[in-house]
């Protein structure tokens, strides 16, 4: 059900004794629900937080996923709340079969091991994405009341990761006065655009590693606990301008039209003019990609996850190509070009 996730520093520094104690507590809890099953416990994945996931096998050979989210470190109430909202909207998501939030333990239905990333190809992409569009439209019909807002402060906090971790730490560079001014103006333009889009239920990480392939009711959606109330184009940008898989721009345009047409028919608050919507979609992608470039640099330098650097060129390509198309965003492409040129002169490669 869950693919590999980056393990943050706090997990790396946990003592063996602490991990053993927590695992023993989890096994005791499982025994109280499924006697004789705790010994089948195996690691499924570690989340990019304090969460860990395990798999158990029941006597009938069916499997379940067990979530361990220490309550002092992780609030599992959003997971339960959003899972319930998704089910009511007809979105395929894990079912919470047993939960003790005071302990931070949950037993979930097992959605399997096949991610969209594993099965996407030129031959399979159209039906898989059409299924993903249908699920997204159902999600966007969910009333986002009570969800945190993807507001200006949050958007700016995300984009500032680009400055700190990509520019400052990864490139060991400092923006000059003109570059700093340009970047501030771009961030302001992005915030203004995203804030004026229709605000809907937003998954926030709707991409090929968080969609599970399912032979029935495809796709199954995971990692939704960070859902917010945000711009209508954001999740589509996450899906079609994916950090882990890329498509020709003509294909992305075609899929964006298909989503937009279906969303309009379903009453989702997308603009009536497709050109307007596509501009919003591209600008949402730029905001997201500024964050991701910084995140991938941070995963490498802070968390020791060097493999994420392999994905940086794709994200930087998204950024520069898109920003060159829009005059208010063009300075970002100029800044990236300038910084990469400076680094190339001192022997860096990208």
C-alpha positions in Angstrom: 0.0 0.0 0.0 2.8 2.4 0.7 6.0 2.9 -1.2 9.4 3.9 0.2 9.5 7.3 1.9 12.4 9.4 3.0 13.4 8.9 6.6 13.9 12.1 8.5 16.8 12.8 10.9 14.7 12.2 14.0 14.0 8.6 12.9 17.7 8.0 12.1 18.7 9.1 15.6 16.0 7.1 17.5 17.7 4.5 19.8 17.3 0.8 19.1 15.7 0.5 22.6 13.1 3.1 21.8 12.2 1.4 18.5 12.0 -2.0 20.2 9.7 -0.6 23.0 7.4 1.0 20.5 7.3 -2.2 18.3 6.5 -4.4 21.3 3.7 -2.1 22.3 2.4 -2.3 18.8 2.6 -6.1 18.8 0.7 -6.3 22.1 -2.1 -4.1 20.6 -2.3 -6.2 17.5 -2.6 -9.4 19.6 -5.6 -7.9 21.3 -7.4 -7.6 18.0 -5.9 -10.5 16.0 -4.6 -13.2 18.4 -1.5 -15.0 17.0 -1.0 -12.5 14.2 1.6 -10.2 15.7 4.5 -12.4 14.7 3.6 -11.8 11.0 4.5 -8.1 11.4 6.8 -6.8 8.7 8.0 -3.3 7.8 6.0 -1.8 4.9 7.6 1.6 4.8 8.7 4.6 6.8 6.8 7.8 6.2 8.4 11.2 5.8 7.3 12.0 9.3 7.2 10.1 12.6 4.8 7.6 11.0 5.8 4.0 10.2 3.8 1.4 8.4 3.8 -2.4 8.8 2.0 -5.2 7.1 0.3 -8.2 8.9 -1.1 -11.4 7.5 -4.3 -12.7 9.0 -5.2 -16.4 9.3 -7.2 -16.3 6.0 -4.0 -15.0 4.3 -5.4 -11.6 3.7 -3.2 -8.7 4.7 -3.7 -5.4 6.5 -1.5 -2.3 6.9 -0.7 -1.1 10.5 0.1 2.5 11.0 2.3 3.6 14.0 2.0 7.3 14.6 3.3 8.2 18.1 0.6 10.6 19.5 3.1 12.9 21.1 4.6 13.5 17.7 1.9 12.9 15.2 -1.8 13.9 15.3 -3.7 11.1 13.5 -7.1 12.7 13.7 -6.7 14.4 10.3 -6.0 11.0 8.7 -9.2 9.5 10.2 -11.2 12.6 9.3 -10.0 12.9 5.7 -10.3 9.1 5.1 -13.9 9.4 6.1 -14.5 12.3 3.8 -12.9 10.5 0.9 -15.0 7.4 1.4 -18.2 9.5 1.6 -17.2 11.1 -1.7 -16.7 7.8 -3.4 -12.9 8.0 -3.5 -11.0 4.7 -3.0 -8.8 5.2 0.1 -7.7 2.9 2.9 -10.4 2.0 5.4 -9.6 2.5 9.1 -10.7 -0.9 10.5 -9.3 -0.4 14.0 -7.8 2.6 15.7 -6.6 3.7 19.1 -5.5 7.3 18.7 -4.4 7.5 22.3 -1.7 5.0 21.4 -1.3 6.2 17.8 -2.0 2.8 16.3 -4.3 2.0 13.4 -5.2 -1.0 11.2 -6.0 -0.1 7.6 -7.2 -2.0 4.6 -4.3 -3.0 2.4 -4.3 -1.3 -1.0 -1.4 -3.4 -2.3 2.1 -2.5 -3.6 1.5 -1.3 -7.2 1.9 2.5 -7.6 0.9 4.4 -10.7 4.7 5.0 -11.2 5.1 1.2 -11.7 2.5 0.9 -14.4 2.4 4.2 -16.3 3.6 4.0 -19.9 2.6 5.5 -23.3 0.2 2.6 -23.7 -1.4 2.8 -20.3 -1.3 6.5 -19.5 -4.6 7.6 -21.0 -6.9 5.3 -19.0 -4.9 5.6 -15.9 -5.0 9.4 -15.9 -8.7 9.5 -16.8 -9.3 7.4 -13.7 -7.1 9.8 -11.7 -9.1 12.8 -13.1 -12.4 11.2 -12.1 -11.1 10.6 -8.6 -9.7 14.1 -8.4 -13.0 15.6 -9.4 -14.8 13.6 -6.7 -12.3 14.9 -4.2 -12.8 18.4 -5.3 -16.5 18.1 -4.6 -15.7 17.5 -0.9 -16.6 20.4 1.3 -13.2 21.6 2.6 -14.7 23.2 5.7 -12.3 22.6 8.7 -9.3 22.0 6.6 -6.3 24.3 7.0 -6.0 27.0 4.3 -3.3 27.0 1.7 -2.9 30.7 2.4 -0.3 33.3 1.7 1.8 32.5 4.7 1.8 28.8 3.8 2.7 29.4 0.2 5.5 31.7 1.0 6.9 29.4 3.6 7.0 26.6 1.0 8.7 28.8 -1.6 11.3 30.0 0.8 12.7 26.5 1.0 14.0 27.2 -2.5 16.1 30.1 -1.3 17.4 28.5 1.8 18.1 24.9 0.7 18.6 25.0 -3.1 20.3 28.4 -3.5 22.0 28.8 -0.1 22.9 25.2 0.8 23.0 23.2 -2.4 24.5 25.8 -4.7 26.3 27.7 -1.8 25.2 30.9 -3.5 23.8 34.2 -2.4 21.3 36.1 -4.5 22.3 39.6 -5.4 20.0 42.6 -4.8 18.4 42.4 -8.2 17.8 38.7 -8.0 16.3 39.0 -4.6 14.0 41.7 -5.8 13.0 39.6 -8.9 12.3 36.5 -6.8 10.2 38.5 -4.3 8.1 39.8 -7.2 7.6 36.4 -8.7 6.5 35.0 -5.3 4.0 37.8 -4.9 2.6 37.2 -8.3 2.2 33.4 -7.6 0.5 34.0 -4.3 -1.9 36.5 -5.9 -2.8 34.0 -8.7 -3.2 31.0 -6.4 -5.2 32.9 -3.9 -7.7 34.1 -6.5 -8.4 30.6 -7.9 -11.5 28.7 -6.7 -10.5 27.1 -3.4 -11.4 23.4 -3.0 -10.4 20.3 -1.2 -6.7 19.9 -2.2 -4.7 16.6 -1.6 -1.4 18.5 -2.0 0.6 15.5 -3.2 -1.5 14.0 -5.9 1.1 12.2 -8.0 2.3 8.8 -9.3 3.7 7.7 -6.0 0.5 8.4 -4.0 -1.9 6.7 -6.4 -2.1 2.9 -6.1 -3.2 0.9 -9.1 -6.3 -1.1 -8.4 -8.2 -3.5 -10.6 -11.4 -2.2 -9.2 -12.3 1.4 -8.5 -8.9 2.7 -9.7 -7.0 4.5 -8.4 -6.6 4.1 -4.6 -5.4 7.3 -3.0 -2.9 7.5 -0.1 -0.9 10.1 1.8 -3.9 12.4 2.1 -3.5 13.5 5.7 -2.0 16.8 4.7 -5.0 17.9 2.7 -5.8 21.6 2.7 -8.3 24.1 1.2 -6.5 25.4 -1.8 -6.5 26.4 -5.5 -8.4 24.2 -7.9 -5.6 23.7 -10.4 -3.0 22.6 -7.8 -3.6 18.8 -7.7 -3.7 18.6 -11.5 -0.3 20.3 -11.7 1.0 17.9 -9.1 -0.3 15.0 -11.3 0.6 16.1 -14.8 3.9 17.9 -13.9 5.0 15.0 -11.7 8.4 15.2 -10.0 9.0 11.5 -10.8 7.7 11.1 -14.4 7.4 13.4 -17.4 5.4 13.7 -20.6 5.6 15.7 -23.8 4.0 19.1 -23.3 1.5 18.4 -26.1 0.3 15.4 -24.1 0.1 17.3 -20.9 -2.0 19.9 -22.7 -4.4 17.3 -24.1 -4.8 15.7 -20.6 -5.4 19.1 -19.0 -8.2 19.8 -21.5 -9.8 16.4 -20.7 -9.7 17.1 -17.0 -11.0 20.7 -17.5 -13.9 19.5 -19.6 -14.9 16.8 -17.2 -14.5 19.2 -14.2 -16.7 21.8 -15.8 -19.4 19.2 -16.5 -19.2 18.1 -12.8 -19.6 21.6 -11.5 -16.1 22.1 -10.2 -15.2 25.8 -10.0 -12.7 25.9 -12.9 -12.7 28.9 -15.2 -15.0 28.8 -18.2 -12.1 29.7 -20.5 -9.5 26.9 -20.9 -6.6 29.3 -21.6 -7.3 31.0 -18.2 -7.4 27.6 -16.5 -4.2 26.4 -18.2 -2.4 29.6 -17.0 -3.5 28.9 -13.5 -2.4 25.3 -13.8 1.0 26.4 -14.9 1.4 29.0 -12.2 0.4 26.5 -9.5 3.1 24.2 -10.9 5.7 26.9 -10.5 4.8 27.5 -6.9 4.9 23.8 -6.2 8.2 23.2 -8.1 10.0 26.0 -6.2 9.1 24.2 -3.1 10.1 20.8 -4.4 13.5 22.0 -5.7 14.2 23.2 -2.1 12.8 20.0 -0.6 14.9 17.7 -2.7 18.0 19.7 -1.9 17.1 19.5 1.8 16.5 15.7 1.6 20.0 15.4 0.3 21.9 17.8 2.6 19.9 17.4 5.8 18.6 13.9 5.6 21.3 12.1 3.6 18.9 11.1 0.7 21.2 11.8 -2.2 18.9 9.9 -4.7 16.5 12.9 -4.8 19.2 14.9 -6.6 18.5 12.6 -9.6 15.1 14.2 -9.8 16.2 17.8 -9.7 16.9 18.3 -13.4 13.3 17.4 -14.3 11.9 19.9 -11.8 14.3 22.6 -12.9 13.3 22.0 -16.5 9.6 22.4 -15.5 10.4 25.7 -13.8 12.5 27.3 -16.5 10.3 26.2 -19.4 7.1 27.5 -17.7 8.6 30.7 -16.4 9.9 31.7 -19.8 6.3 31.6 -21.1 5.1 34.2 -18.7 6.6 37.6 -18.4 5.9 38.0 -14.6 7.6 34.7 -13.9 10.5 35.0 -16.4 13.0 36.2 -13.7 13.0 32.7 -12.1 14.4 31.2 -15.3 17.0 34.0 -15.4 18.0 33.4 -11.8 18.3 29.6 -12.3 20.3 30.1 -15.5 22.6 32.6 -13.8 23.2 30.4 -10.8 23.8 27.3 -12.8 26.2 29.2 -15.0 28.2 30.4 -12.0 28.4 26.9 -10.5 29.5 25.4 -13.9 32.4 27.8 -13.9 33.6 26.3 -10.6 33.2 22.7 -11.7 29.7 21.8 -10.7 27.4 19.8 -12.9 23.7 19.4 -12.9 
